[in-house]
Amino acid sequence: MATAIPKISLSSSRDIPFNRLVLSQSNVRRVKSGLSIEELARDIERRGLLQSLNVRPLLDGDGAETGTYEVPAGGRRFRALELLVKQQKLAKTTPVPCVVHEAGSAILAEDDSLAENVQRVALHPLDPFRAFRDMLEKGMSEEEIAAAFFVAPAVVRQRLRLMTVSDKLLDIYEQDGMRLEQLMAFSISDDHARQEQVWDIVSQSHNREPYVIRRMLTEKIVRASDARARFVGLEAYIVAGGHVMRDLFEADDRGWLQDPVILDRLVTEKLHAAAEDIRAKGWKWVETALSFPWGHTRQFAEIEGTEVPLTDEETARLEALRAEQETIEAEYVQADEYPDEVDGRLTGSSSNSCPGRHRWKSSMNGMCPGLHAAMAGLTGALPVIGGLVYEWRAS
C-alpha cells in the first residue's frame, strides 16, 4: 500500500491595522537599492499594495501574543506605507494585507526575509520592453507610462523603439544570443529583412560591434550632416516627402535621410534656382555642380577690368556687412571654431553677398565673364567664383 504524501499547510493571511505593525530588526535588507521609498510610496498611492507583508506576532514576557506584529519581510513596503501615513494620505488604522507566520515557527525571521529577496527572479530586459508596448497599445501614452515607472519619456521611447526590431532578432536576444547594445543598433532601421540579413553577416564575423551593425544598416542612405542635406535643409526634404531615420540610443547628428532620390532632386532644383538668380545679376554664363574637381579654375583666364564704383546704397551695405563681421569675430574671439550657421553667414557675406565684387565694365574685348557656383563644404553653403572667362589662344 502506497504511503500517503504529507500535505503542507500555508500560513494564514489577514488584514491587520497599520498601527499594529512594526518593522522587524530581523529584516536583512541593509543597503538601499532600486526605487526610493518616496517613489514606492507614490506607486502604492497610484495602484495600491500589490504584495502582502510577511509578519509574525510579537510575544510578551509570558509568551502571549501582544496584538502587535513585526515585519521581517516587506520592510520597504512598510516604510512606504509609513510615509503615506505621515503625509496623511493613509489612515494609521488602514487594514494592511499580511501573511502571518506562527510566532514559534522553526523558520527564522531572517530566513524569511532573505528568501523573499534572493528567490525573486528579475525580469528579462525584453519583458518590460514588451510590457511598455502592450500598455501603449491599450491606450496609455508614453508620458503616462514614464510617470508610472519613474523614468523619462525618452527612456520609454527608446524601449518602444526596440520593439520595432525583427521578431527573429528579438528571439535571439531573448536567448542571450545577442547583446543589448547590438539590439539597440538594429533599432535604427525599420526594414526587418535588412536587419536579419545584416545579422546573418555579422554573426559569422569576429567583429559584431554595434558600430558595424549601424554602418551596414545605413550604408545606402545619407547622413543629415552631408553637405547636400545641409544645402537643402531637413525641413524642405521632409515637406517633399522624404523620411529621416533616427537613432534613439546614440548621437546621430540629426539622423539619416532615407530617400536619396528626393534629396538629389531638391539639390538640383535649388542649384538651378540659385543659378537663375545669379544670372539675373548680369553674368553671361553660370555653371553649377555639386562639387568641382580640384584646380577646375585653371581652364579659365583671369581678366583685368575696371571695377565700377559703388553706389551710395552699395557702400552703406558694404559698411553694414563689415560691421556685422567685426561684431561676430569679436563675439567668438575665444572660440576654436564658429558654429555652422555663423560660419555660413561669414562665408556668404565674404563670397557673394558683398556688393561691388566682380562688377566689371561691359566692354572687355568681346570676352564674356561668367561664374561657377558649387555646393560644397560641410556647411552646405554655396561658394561662388565669378569673373571667369574661358581662355582662348590663337593657333
C-alpha positions as CSV (number, residue, x, y, z in Angstrom):
1,M,0.0,0.0,0.0
2,A,1.4,3.4,-1.0
3,T,2.4,5.8,1.7
4,A,0.4,9.0,1.7
5,I,2.4,12.1,0.9
6,P,2.1,14.5,3.8
7,K,0.4,17.8,2.8
8,I,1.9,21.2,3.6
9,S,-0.1,24.0,5.2
10,L,0.2,27.6,4.2
11,S,0.4,30.5,6.5
12,S,-2.9,32.3,7.0
13,S,-3.5,35.8,5.7
14,R,-5.4,38.6,7.3
15,D,-5.8,42.3,7.2
16,I,-4.0,44.0,10.2
17,P,-4.3,47.7,11.0
18,F,-1.2,49.5,10.1
19,N,-0.7,50.9,13.6
20,R,-0.3,47.4,14.9
21,L,2.7,46.7,12.7
22,V,6.4,47.5,13.4
23,L,9.5,47.0,11.3
24,S,11.5,43.9,12.4
25,Q,15.2,44.1,13.2
26,S,15.4,40.7,11.5
27,N,14.9,42.3,8.1
28,V,18.1,41.5,6.2
29,R,18.0,44.4,3.7
30,R,20.5,46.9,4.9
31,V,21.7,48.6,1.6
32,K,19.3,50.9,-0.2
33,S,18.8,50.0,-3.8
34,G,16.1,50.2,-6.5
35,L,13.2,52.6,-6.2
36,S,13.4,55.1,-3.4
37,I,10.9,54.9,-0.6
38,E,9.3,58.1,-1.9
39,E,8.8,56.6,-5.4
40,L,7.5,53.3,-3.9
41,A,5.0,55.4,-1.8
42,R,3.8,57.2,-4.9
43,D,3.4,53.9,-6.7
44,I,1.3,52.4,-3.8
45,E,-0.7,55.6,-3.8
46,R,-1.5,55.1,-7.5
47,R,-2.1,51.4,-7.8
48,G,-2.5,50.1,-4.2
49,L,-0.4,47.5,-2.4
50,L,0.4,44.6,-4.8
51,Q,2.1,42.3,-2.4
52,S,1.3,41.4,1.2
53,L,3.6,42.0,4.1
54,N,5.2,39.0,5.8
55,V,4.6,39.3,9.6
56,R,5.0,37.5,12.9
57,P,3.2,38.2,16.2
58,L,5.2,39.8,18.9
59,L,5.0,38.0,22.3
60,D,5.2,39.4,25.8
61,G,7.4,38.0,28.6
62,D,4.9,35.2,29.2
63,G,4.9,34.1,25.6
64,A,1.4,35.5,24.9
65,E,0.6,37.5,21.7
66,T,0.6,41.2,22.3
67,G,-1.6,42.1,19.3
68,T,1.4,43.8,17.6
69,Y,3.2,42.2,14.6
70,E,6.7,42.6,13.4
71,V,7.5,42.8,9.6
72,P,10.7,40.8,8.8
73,A,9.9,40.6,5.0
74,G,8.4,43.6,3.2
75,G,10.3,46.4,5.0
76,R,10.4,48.8,2.0
77,R,6.7,48.4,1.6
78,F,6.2,49.0,5.3
79,R,8.3,52.2,5.1
80,A,6.4,53.4,2.1
81,L,3.1,52.9,3.9
82,E,4.6,54.7,6.9
83,L,5.4,57.6,4.7
84,L,1.9,57.7,3.3
85,V,0.6,57.8,6.9
86,K,2.9,60.7,7.7
87,Q,1.7,62.5,4.6
88,Q,-1.9,62.0,5.9
89,K,-2.7,60.1,2.6
90,L,-3.3,56.9,4.5
91,A,-5.1,56.4,7.8
92,K,-3.0,54.8,10.5
93,T,-5.7,52.2,11.2
94,T,-6.0,51.2,7.5
95,P,-6.1,47.4,7.2
96,V,-2.9,46.1,5.5
97,P,-2.9,42.6,3.8
98,C,-0.4,40.4,5.7
99,V,0.7,36.8,5.6
100,V,1.0,35.7,9.2
101,H,3.6,33.2,10.3
102,E,3.4,31.4,13.7
103,A,5.5,33.0,16.4
104,G,7.2,29.7,17.3
105,S,8.0,28.8,13.7
106,A,11.1,26.7,13.2
107,I,11.9,29.0,10.2
108,L,13.8,32.1,11.4
109,A,12.5,35.6,10.6
110,E,15.9,36.3,8.9
111,D,15.4,33.2,6.8
112,D,12.0,34.5,5.5
113,S,13.5,38.0,4.9
114,L,16.4,36.6,2.9
115,A,14.3,34.1,0.9
116,E,11.8,36.8,-0.2
117,N,14.7,38.7,-1.9
118,V,17.0,36.0,-3.2
119,Q,14.3,33.7,-4.6
120,R,12.8,36.5,-6.6
121,V,13.8,36.3,-10.3
122,A,14.4,39.5,-12.1
123,L,12.6,40.1,-15.4
124,H,14.5,39.6,-18.6
125,P,15.2,43.1,-20.1
126,L,12.8,42.2,-23.0
127,D,9.9,41.7,-20.7
128,P,9.4,45.4,-19.6
129,F,10.0,46.5,-23.2
130,R,7.1,44.3,-24.3
131,A,5.0,45.5,-21.4
132,F,5.6,49.1,-22.4
133,R,4.4,48.2,-25.9
134,D,1.3,46.5,-24.6
135,M,0.4,49.4,-22.4
136,L,0.8,51.8,-25.3
137,E,-1.4,49.6,-27.5
138,K,-4.1,49.6,-24.7
139,G,-4.3,53.3,-24.5
140,M,-1.6,54.6,-22.2
141,S,0.5,57.5,-23.6
142,E,4.3,57.5,-23.5
143,E,4.2,60.2,-20.8
144,E,1.8,58.2,-18.7
145,I,4.0,55.1,-18.9
146,A,7.0,57.2,-18.0
147,A,5.3,58.7,-15.0
148,A,4.0,55.3,-13.7
149,F,7.6,53.9,-13.7
150,F,9.5,57.0,-12.7
151,V,11.6,57.3,-15.9
152,A,11.9,60.0,-18.5
153,P,9.6,59.8,-21.6
154,A,12.8,59.5,-23.7
155,V,13.5,56.2,-22.0
156,V,10.1,54.9,-22.8
157,R,10.5,55.9,-26.5
158,Q,13.9,54.0,-26.5
159,R,12.3,50.9,-25.1
160,L,9.4,51.0,-27.5
161,R,11.9,51.6,-30.4
162,L,13.5,48.2,-29.5
163,M,10.1,46.6,-30.2
164,T,10.4,47.6,-33.9
165,V,13.3,45.1,-34.3
166,S,12.6,41.9,-36.2
167,D,10.9,39.2,-34.1
168,K,13.6,36.8,-35.2
169,L,16.3,39.1,-33.7
170,L,14.2,39.6,-30.5
171,D,14.1,35.9,-30.0
172,I,17.9,35.7,-30.4
173,Y,18.3,38.4,-27.8
174,E,15.8,36.6,-25.5
175,Q,18.0,33.5,-25.7
176,D,21.1,35.6,-24.9
177,G,22.4,35.2,-28.4
178,M,22.8,39.0,-28.8
179,R,23.8,41.8,-26.5
180,L,21.5,44.7,-25.7
181,E,23.9,47.2,-27.4
182,Q,23.6,45.1,-30.6
183,L,19.8,45.1,-30.4
184,M,19.9,48.9,-29.9
185,A,22.0,49.2,-33.1
186,F,19.4,47.3,-35.1
187,S,16.6,49.6,-34.0
188,I,17.7,52.4,-36.3
189,S,16.2,50.6,-39.2
190,D,12.5,49.5,-39.8
191,D,13.5,47.1,-42.5
192,H,13.2,43.6,-40.9
193,A,14.6,41.8,-43.9
194,R,17.7,44.0,-43.9
195,Q,18.1,43.7,-40.2
196,E,18.1,39.9,-40.5
197,Q,20.4,40.0,-43.4
198,V,22.9,42.1,-41.5
199,W,22.7,39.8,-38.5
200,D,23.4,36.8,-40.7
201,I,26.5,38.5,-41.9
202,V,27.9,39.9,-38.6
203,S,27.0,36.7,-36.7
204,Q,29.6,34.9,-38.9
205,S,32.2,37.6,-38.3
206,H,34.6,38.2,-35.4
207,N,33.5,41.8,-35.3
208,R,29.9,42.1,-34.1
209,E,30.3,45.6,-32.6
210,P,27.2,47.9,-32.7
211,Y,29.0,50.4,-34.9
212,V,29.5,47.8,-37.6
213,I,25.8,47.0,-37.5
214,R,24.8,50.7,-37.7
215,R,27.3,51.2,-40.6
216,M,25.8,48.3,-42.6
217,L,22.2,49.4,-42.0
218,T,23.0,53.0,-43.1
219,E,25.4,52.4,-46.0
220,K,22.8,53.2,-48.7
221,I,21.3,56.3,-47.1
222,V,22.6,59.8,-46.5
223,R,23.7,61.4,-43.2
224,A,21.9,64.6,-42.2
225,S,25.3,66.1,-41.8
226,D,26.0,65.6,-45.5
227,A,26.6,68.8,-47.5
228,R,23.6,68.0,-49.7
229,A,21.3,67.7,-46.7
230,R,22.6,70.9,-45.2
231,F,22.2,72.7,-48.5
232,V,18.6,71.7,-48.9
233,G,17.6,71.7,-45.3
234,L,15.8,68.9,-43.4
235,E,12.6,70.8,-43.3
236,A,12.4,71.1,-47.1
237,Y,13.4,67.4,-47.5
238,I,10.6,66.3,-45.2
239,V,8.0,68.5,-46.8
240,A,8.9,66.9,-50.1
241,G,8.0,63.5,-48.7
242,G,11.5,62.4,-47.5
243,H,11.9,60.3,-44.4
244,V,14.5,60.7,-41.7
245,M,15.8,57.7,-39.7
246,R,16.9,58.5,-36.2
247,D,19.0,56.6,-33.6
248,L,17.5,56.9,-30.2
249,F,20.5,55.4,-28.4
250,E,23.5,57.2,-29.9
251,A,24.3,60.7,-31.1
252,D,23.2,60.6,-34.7
253,D,23.8,64.2,-35.9
254,R,20.1,64.6,-36.8
255,G,19.9,61.1,-38.3
256,W,19.9,59.7,-41.9
257,L,17.9,60.6,-44.9
258,Q,16.3,57.5,-46.4
259,D,15.3,58.9,-49.8
260,P,18.4,59.9,-51.7
261,V,16.4,60.4,-54.9
262,I,14.3,63.1,-53.3
263,L,17.4,64.7,-51.8
264,D,19.2,64.8,-55.1
265,R,16.2,66.3,-56.9
266,L,15.9,69.0,-54.3
267,V,19.6,69.8,-54.6
268,T,19.4,70.0,-58.3
269,E,16.3,72.3,-58.2
270,K,17.9,74.6,-55.6
271,L,21.2,74.8,-57.6
272,H,19.2,75.7,-60.8
273,A,17.2,78.3,-58.9
274,A,20.5,79.8,-57.5
275,A,22.0,79.9,-61.0
276,E,19.0,81.8,-62.3
277,D,19.2,84.3,-59.5
278,I,22.9,84.8,-60.2
279,R,22.4,85.0,-64.0
280,A,19.8,87.7,-63.4
281,K,22.6,89.9,-62.0
282,G,24.2,90.2,-65.4
283,W,26.6,87.3,-65.7
284,K,26.8,85.9,-69.2
285,W,27.0,82.3,-68.1
286,V,26.7,80.3,-64.9
287,E,27.8,76.7,-64.2
288,T,26.6,74.9,-61.1
289,A,27.6,71.5,-59.7
290,L,27.5,69.5,-56.5
291,S,31.3,70.0,-56.5
292,F,34.1,70.9,-58.9
293,P,37.4,69.0,-59.1
294,W,40.5,70.4,-57.6
295,G,42.1,73.0,-59.9
296,H,39.0,73.4,-62.0
297,T,39.6,77.2,-62.5
298,R,42.9,76.5,-64.3
299,Q,40.9,76.3,-67.6
300,F,39.9,79.9,-67.2
301,A,41.9,83.1,-67.8
302,E,41.9,86.0,-65.4
303,I,40.6,89.2,-66.9
304,E,41.6,92.7,-66.0
305,G,38.9,95.2,-65.8
306,T,38.0,98.4,-64.2
307,E,35.7,97.9,-61.2
308,V,32.6,100.0,-61.3
309,P,32.4,102.4,-58.3
310,L,29.9,101.5,-55.7
311,T,26.7,103.4,-55.4
312,D,25.9,105.1,-52.1
313,E,23.4,102.3,-51.3
314,E,26.0,99.7,-52.0
315,T,28.6,101.5,-49.9
316,A,26.2,101.6,-47.0
317,R,25.5,97.9,-47.3
318,L,29.2,97.1,-47.5
319,E,29.9,99.0,-44.3
320,A,27.0,97.3,-42.6
321,L,28.4,93.9,-43.6
322,R,31.9,94.8,-42.4
323,A,30.4,96.0,-39.1
324,E,28.5,92.7,-38.7
325,Q,31.6,90.7,-39.5
326,E,33.6,92.6,-36.9
327,T,30.9,92.0,-34.3
328,I,30.8,88.3,-35.0
329,E,34.6,88.0,-34.9
330,A,34.7,89.8,-31.5
331,E,31.9,87.6,-30.1
332,Y,33.7,84.4,-31.0
333,V,37.3,85.6,-30.5
334,Q,37.9,82.9,-27.8
335,A,36.1,80.1,-29.7
336,D,38.1,77.4,-31.5
337,E,35.6,77.5,-34.4
338,Y,32.4,79.2,-35.5
339,P,29.0,77.4,-35.2
340,D,27.8,76.2,-38.6
341,E,25.2,78.9,-39.0
342,V,27.7,81.7,-38.1
343,D,30.4,80.2,-40.4
344,G,27.8,80.0,-43.2
345,R,26.9,83.7,-42.6
346,L,30.6,84.8,-42.8
347,T,31.2,82.6,-45.9
348,G,28.2,84.0,-47.6
349,S,29.0,87.6,-46.8
350,S,32.6,87.3,-47.9
351,S,32.0,85.4,-51.2
352,N,28.9,86.5,-52.9
353,S,26.9,88.9,-50.6
354,C,29.4,91.7,-50.8
355,P,28.3,94.4,-53.2
356,G,30.7,95.5,-55.8
357,R,32.7,92.3,-56.0
358,H,33.2,91.1,-59.7
359,R,31.4,94.1,-61.1
360,W,33.0,94.9,-64.4
361,K,32.5,97.4,-67.2
362,S,30.6,95.9,-70.1
363,S,33.3,96.2,-72.8
364,M,36.0,93.6,-72.4
365,N,37.3,92.9,-75.9
366,G,34.4,90.6,-76.7
367,M,35.1,88.3,-73.7
368,C,32.1,87.2,-71.7
369,P,32.8,86.8,-68.0
370,G,30.9,84.0,-66.2
371,L,30.6,82.4,-62.8
372,H,31.0,79.0,-61.1
373,A,28.7,78.1,-58.2
374,A,29.3,74.8,-56.4
375,M,27.6,73.4,-53.4
376,A,30.5,72.4,-51.2
377,G,31.7,72.0,-47.7
378,L,30.2,70.5,-44.5
379,T,28.0,73.6,-44.0
380,G,26.3,73.1,-47.4
381,A,27.0,76.7,-48.3
382,L,27.1,77.8,-51.9
383,P,30.6,79.2,-52.7
384,V,30.6,81.4,-55.8
385,I,33.6,82.2,-58.1
386,G,32.8,85.0,-60.5
387,G,34.5,86.9,-63.3
388,L,35.9,83.9,-65.2
389,V,36.4,83.6,-68.9
390,Y,37.4,80.6,-71.0
391,E,41.0,81.2,-72.1
392,W,41.4,81.5,-75.9
393,R,44.7,81.3,-77.7
394,A,45.2,81.8,-81.4
395,S,46.6,78.8,-83.2
